[in-house]
């Protein structure tokens, strides 16, 4: 808007901004470090799946792969990223259910750190434990109680804890 000395509008100009470039993450360039051989195989398989997604889903899924790499060494961030990634994959339309299950199972395996106990109970324990900030007062006490609940079969005793 252009105004004269009397603050009267003398001229206007409409500007149209067109955004047609979206930065896409190339999952092949996202490199993880400190992985076991099994984790590396799973990550590569997840990347392969992401590359086959329709473009409208591939961009966001690629960002999840990148975020997973960035948060790999922080259990809390990694857990949050994995949970969000799982939810995203589950909501992709047109993706075969077996592919969804395969991706989600691989992501969940990162939460139990390939422990011998891959039960839902152990998965839930690890998710809850990883989401608790480790720098809070009483962290070890909370984890001990969670451990007791995980190993306890008596529901009433678990509620009391």
C-alpha angles and dihedrals in degrees: 000000000000118000132188127224091282091055092249115146108247101171140012133189129195116216121198116205117201118196110194102146119087119181107237122202114229103220090203088066094052104097123192122204131199096031127146116237090257092050091048092053091050093048091051090049091050089050090051091052092048091053089058095052120109110266093253090060099032095069095056094040089052089053089053090053089051092047091048089054092049093050098039096112095045109075094200096050092041091052092049091048093048093049092049091045091051091051091048093050091047090055096050109115119218094026114126113252092232090054090049091049092047093051093044092048091051091049092048091051088064088059094057092041091230090295118171088245104069094162123135087248092058091044090053091047092053094046093051093043092049093049093056110091106246093214097064123107111265095021094137091047091053092048091048090053091048089050090052091050091048092053096039120089097189106097094197092054089048091053090052091053 
